[in-house]
Amino acid sequence: MTRLAFSPEMRRANALVADWFRDAGADRVREDAAGNLMAGRGRCGPRSGTTSPPPIATCPRPAA
């Protein structure tokens, strides 16, 4: 498969995957300058009182 960065097809693919992330419960979805998509949910990291997980890990949602 060939995927040309910043092409109309890549933009549509990123929009579709961003929708999938949101449907799966992500509350933060962003695309960086290189066209990589990132998503997260809940809070994690030094400001939330937890340590940042490795990039492939998920941060659990805080208890309601």
Sequence and secondary structure as in RCSB ss.txt:
>XXXX:A:sequence
MTRLAFSPEMRRANALVADWFRDAGADRVREDAAGNLMAGRGRCGPRSGTTSPPPIATCPRPAA
>XXXX:A:secstr
    TTSHHHHHHHHHHHHHHHHTT SEEEE TTS EEEE S  SGGGTS    TTS       
